[in-house]
Amino acid sequence: MDKGYHIPVLLNECIESLNLKPEGKYIDCTLGEAGHSSKIYSKLSKEGILLSIDQDISAINFVKEKFAKELSEGNWIIKKGNFEKITQLTNEAGIKSVDGILMDLGLSSRQLEEKGRGFSYKNAEESLDMRMDNEMGVTALDLVKVLNATELEKLFRIYGEERFAKRIAIEIKRNDIQTVGDLTSLIYRVVPATSRREDSHHPARRVFQALRIAVNDEINVLKRGLDSAYELLNKGGRLVIITFHSLEDREVKRFFDDKSEKNNSKIFEVILPSTSEVEENNRSRSAKLRVLEK
Ligand SMILES: C[S@@+](CC[C@H](N)C(=O)[O-])C[C@H]1O[C@@H](n2cnc3c(N)ncnc32)[C@H](O)[C@@H]1O
């Protein structure tokens, strides 16, 4: 078995924010390598229940092997599925309502590192796939082929906030893109050198983010997931969400503000990773933790 790649972000802050009761019921919508789930589970008594969801079969298989003993105890349930179907998945697990729900959005380091996924602009030879759930239909390559230049430009602008969206989109349509490397070298050519120098990140980062969001329909899924998650919470239950970029963070903030205004739910102060966490785990640098109490 591989040792795993993922370091959980804001782990203690999430556990505290969930305000765990040993006999409570909880849902982790984004199992990943179970960094958060295993910690939540360790705080529960035999009466407590944890349901962990992930749409990526590779994550589920890894966790089932690593935590086989804990999972045999019966009160940690794992389900493959999209958290936009959280109501159905929770019903299937025989749970009616819960005391806390966690979403640690985005990709795990496993998905970034794993061969053949096409998520990382470092793996040049791979096909542009980017599906978190490999049973889903559309890949990033399909989008690049099927969308016209105007549609691609819009996608890069809205989901990637990419300044050079138009130039990149036009150039994509002039070239035969197949692999991650084809796309990254095209972007490198198109983005002006001055801009590349100003930005410490890889010039392909925004386009990759945009394609990934589109392939996995991440913003719409998040909106539906938040609505359903809130419905499942008991009064006083907590919704704990880690976001990694402004688009998803905006959705969570908007949702929380709405629930605070209409339902009097309580919003807690946003929590950011400490300097030492960012030093130890660079992936945490853009994380924001938002907490709502129903
Ligand atoms: C950032 S990782 C979670 C890492 C986990 N908290 C840990 O510490 O090990 C996000 C995980 O959520 C999954 N995921 C993202 N969006 C999802 C969705 N809409 N439905 C189900 N799983 C999703 C991804 O497949 C990935 O494995």
The ligand as an ORCA input file, in Angstrom:
! r2SCAN-3c Opt
* xyz 0 1
  C      -8.830     18.498     -0.424
  S      -9.243     16.822     -0.621
  C      -9.761     16.329      0.980
  C      -8.623     15.875      1.855
  C      -9.045     15.333      3.200
  N      -9.749     16.305      3.993
  C      -7.826     14.850      3.946
  O      -7.338     15.580      4.823
  O      -7.325     13.758      3.664
  C     -10.746     16.881     -1.442
  C     -11.361     15.537     -1.738
  O     -12.739     15.767     -1.966
  C     -13.162     15.101     -3.111
  N     -14.221     15.919     -3.697
  C     -14.119     17.158     -4.214
  N     -15.318     17.582     -4.629
  C     -16.204     16.587     -4.347
  C     -17.595     16.425     -4.551
  N     -18.322     17.365     -5.142
  N     -18.180     15.285     -4.121
  C     -17.433     14.314     -3.532
  N     -16.117     14.402     -3.340
  C     -15.504     15.522     -3.739
  C     -11.941     14.974     -3.996
  O     -12.084     13.856     -4.820
  C     -10.821     14.850     -2.972
  O     -10.516     13.519     -2.702
*
